Amino acid sequence: MFMAMKREVLRLGGYEQEYFISQTAALTAMADVMIDVGRQCWESPDQANEVAALAEA
């Protein structure tokens, strides 16, 4: 419900993007893009497995 509320606020306000901080796996899985400060990179959820594999190599 939290992510649905955030997307509705963006739609109603006419905004294109918003940044928020979360350590909740369910919320980060719904994000359009994730910025990983610890790894100093950004990725879309679809890229997460690819980026993890590169990091392990």
FENZI-V360987 format. One record per pair of residues at least 6 apart in sequence whose ideal C-beta (glycine too) atoms are under 8 Angstrom apart, sorted by the first residue. I is the first residue (numbers start at 1). J is the second residue. Records with the same first field share a line. If there is no record, write none. Layout:
I=J  J
This chain:
2=27
3=27  30
6=18  20
9=15  18
10=16  17  18
17=32
19=35
22=28  31
28=34  45
29=45
30=45
31=45
32=44
33=42  43  44
34=42  43  44  45  48
35=41  42
36=42  43
39=51  55
41=51
43=51
